[in-house]
Structure formats: C-alpha cells, structure tokens
Amino acid sequence: MKLDDSTIEKRLLHLPDWDYFDNALHAEFEFENFKDCFSAMSRIAFECEALNHHPDWTNVYNVLKISLSTHDAGGVTDKDFKLAQAIERIVEPEDE
Ligand SMILES: C[C@H](O)[C@H](O)[C@H]1CNC2=NC(N)=NC(=O)C2=N1
C-alpha cells in the first residue's frame, strides 16, 4: 500500500541519507573507488533478491545513486523503507 506524504516524511527522520521527491526515496553514496562501490552494490543486490524488491540505480565510478519506489503501487511503500534500511546497514554500518 502506497504511504502518504506525511508518513513518509516522518519515517525519513530515521534515514538522514534519504530524500523524498518524485514519488520515490532517493540517496547518493560516494565510495573510495569503483571497487568499494561495486562491492556494496553486489551486497545490496543480495538483499534485493531476499526482499524481492529492486532499486532504480546508477553507478558512475565511485558514486552510487539509488531511487526506491514500488512500481506496482505507484509510490513509496513499506517495502521501500525496508530496502532503504537494509542498504543503510550495508553502506553505513557504523551508524547502527
Ligand atoms: C513479480 C515481482 O514480485 C515484482 O515484479 C516485484 C519485483 N521487484 C519490484 N521492485 C520494485 N521496486 N517495485 C516493484 O513493484 C517490484 N515488483
């Protein structure tokens, strides 16, 4: 079920790397180099398969841009927050 804007904004208070616009959650992560970036991407890919939920993402060298939305629902759902949290645990483990 698509979440409403105020629910999304409230839940984003716990995810400071993420913004909400264009009906999706967005984050950008910068790594030391391509190897570190792609390594994080492959770890994220396993989480996506486990959750059966997949990001729109782009990678240029050491930068990873991720957008999360639930295509079937036409907006942001709990699945997107679950995946955003899983991505945070991979990319920013020291924040846990
Ligand atoms: C059949 C399968 O469950 C769907 O295609 C899933 C897979 N991953 C998905 N990922 C995202 N981001 N949105 C979806 O609607 C979606 N649907």
The ligand as an ORCA input file, in Angstrom:
! r2SCAN-3c Opt
* xyz 0 1
  C       6.848    -10.209     -9.638
  C       7.623     -9.401     -8.620
  O       7.159     -9.647     -7.343
  C       7.518     -7.929     -8.895
  O       7.852     -7.648    -10.240
  C       8.327     -7.072     -7.959
  C       9.823     -7.233     -8.071
  N      10.565     -6.074     -7.605
  C       9.984     -4.866     -7.531
  N      10.692     -3.809     -7.183
  C      10.155     -2.604     -7.119
  N      10.919     -1.559     -6.782
  N       8.850     -2.412     -7.391
  C       8.036     -3.399     -7.718
  O       6.841     -3.175     -7.944
  C       8.604     -4.701     -7.798
  N       7.869     -5.742     -8.100
*
